Amino acid sequence: MIHNTLLPLNSIQFIISHLQKYQTLVNCIFINKKWKHSIEYSYSNPFSLSKQQLLLFFPHLVQQNVYHCYDDRIINIPNVIWYYVPFELVEKNKNISHDYFKRIEFTLNDKQQYNYNSNYHVHSLASHLFENNHQLESIQLPSSLLRLEHSVFSHCNLLHSISINSPLQTIGQYCFSMCTSLCTIKLPASLSVLEEGVFSHCSSLKCLDLSMLSLQILNKRTFEYCTNLSSVILPLSLQKIEEDCFYNCISLSTLCLPSTLTFIGTRCFYECTSLSRLDLPSTISTMTSSDFTRTDTTQHQTQFCCWTEDFYDVIDNLESEIEVEIRFGIGKSCFYHCNFISKIFPSYCFDP
């Protein structure tokens, strides 16, 4: 345990800047005079407070952090705005306000007034911004961009090229869904979240390298109906692949699952009829019925999947003379239409 009295001033200030609750702030004041003094002379507030609380706890406030549009504000000091504001508001206030906007979103209304320009300093592109744009073939994203919202490029059927040179962190649901001409896209290493269905129905997408990303989850329907997708390199940080993730990826031939993976969702590889090899790590703790339904694989070096209601039926009906080390049970329909596995288990184990 670190004694509070031994903490250097800069460490105390760092802790204060990361406080998130009112009661914690109050408790810090009563530690000792050093903490009380550090709080009083903090130059900004770590979370939302009422005007009265701000003046009480931070009498020497230099700038106010505003986390929500309904926060109380102290006049005559600069505000640092942490919630998303439209580009239009920033443009109108840039010469008359001392506010500093940390999160700027380019909205549909902004698009009508300003025309999109990749040089704009924006942090988010709003939902549906370019949806159903049938003339858009390529686009350069702003270098400051942190987030793409829901369906930004959905149904842009001629979009084939996207340049991302920003510290992008999140791609929202169905962002590139139905971009049927999109064949390649290079994602930045900063990306940590791919929401549901991001690349669903991108029928021209052939390969994707996710190895440099810090993704922990591939969400539902991420690559659903990517019928030309033949290769995906997964990140080493991946822990979960959610349901229908590779649904009907009929060209997917091989996939190496990282050792960090612990969960594969329902119908994850449904109709992946070209999948010839899939190595399952021993860390897999859960796979559900129909994960591999209609996967016509010929090689499968694996230790099989999850504990389910028919686990003992599978064990009792082993017909092969080959010694197989069973580490997991196999759920009903889990390997339906997987020809390679019928030599080891009786056929009814793979019926729907």
QUIMOFEN-V82719 format. One record per run of one state. SS is the DSSP state (A for helix, B for strand, O for the rest). FROM is the first residue (numbers start at 1). LEN is the number of residues. If there is no record, write none. Layout:
BEGIN
SS/FROM/LEN
SS/FROM/LEN
END
This chain:
BEGIN
O/1/3
A/4/3
O/7/2
A/9/9
O/18/4
A/22/8
O/30/3
A/33/8
O/41/10
A/51/7
O/58/5
B/63/4
O/67/11
B/78/4
O/82/3
B/85/2
A/87/7
O/94/6
B/100/2
O/102/2
B/104/3
O/107/1
A/108/7
O/115/9
B/124/2
O/126/12
B/138/3
O/141/6
B/147/2
O/149/12
B/161/3
O/164/6
B/170/2
O/172/21
B/193/2
O/195/12
B/207/3
O/210/7
B/217/2
O/219/12
B/231/3
O/234/6
B/240/2
O/242/12
B/254/3
O/257/6
B/263/2
O/265/12
B/277/3
O/280/6
B/286/2
O/288/23
A/311/6
O/317/22
A/339/5
O/344/3
A/347/4
O/351/2
END
